[in-house]
Structure formats: structure tokens, C-alpha cells
Amino acid sequence: MTGALAPTKPLTVADRCDRCGAQAYVRAVLVGGGDLLFCAHHGRKYGEALRSNGADIQDETDRLTESPASARDDER
């Protein structure tokens, strides 16, 4: 995350990439309002350009490396 990103809800499985429709792991909050959602691939592809135009980036791609066992442990 960067700058003064306003608190946002965590991305869910229902949030989809605006470019390809895959599950979104990156939210770009635009300076003029609104946001864009991206999968990890498109988040990496467009992230720097969005940052250079003042967007705040909420990056949850670290969730991709969580082990399934730890997710199951949370359900108990």
C-alpha cells in the first residue's frame, strides 16, 4: 500500500479483474475517485503506471502464497 490510502474492504473471491475477469488481488484507488481491480498479473503490468499517476495501490497478492493447510486451520 502507498500514501494515504483510505481504509478499504479486503478483496473477496467475488472481486474480479477489470481486464481479464480473473480473481482480483490488487485494487488501484484513482485520484479522481473510483477504483480499478486487477488480478496479480495485470496488477504487476499496470501498477507502476497507475502509481505514477497518483493512484494508491492495495496489493493483496501475498494471499496467493498462503498454504491451504493454514486456511483450513482457521476454519476450526
Phi, psi and omega in degrees: 000154181228162171051213184260056181298125177294146179304132179231158178289148174299148177289146181242174178298337179282342179281127186241148178299130179290345182267315187232350178090358177289170179299134182274136175235358182226131174242129174253114178269116187279150181301317183279004182106157181085175179211163176237143178248140181222149168291174181300316182300308181287332174298317177293320183295317186254353186304311182296318179297319179294317178300316182295341175262012173095003180289145171267138185248126173258108186251114179247024182294343177298339178294339180292338182260004176293140180279145178301328180298318181292328177294319179293323179298326180293336183279345183284000000 
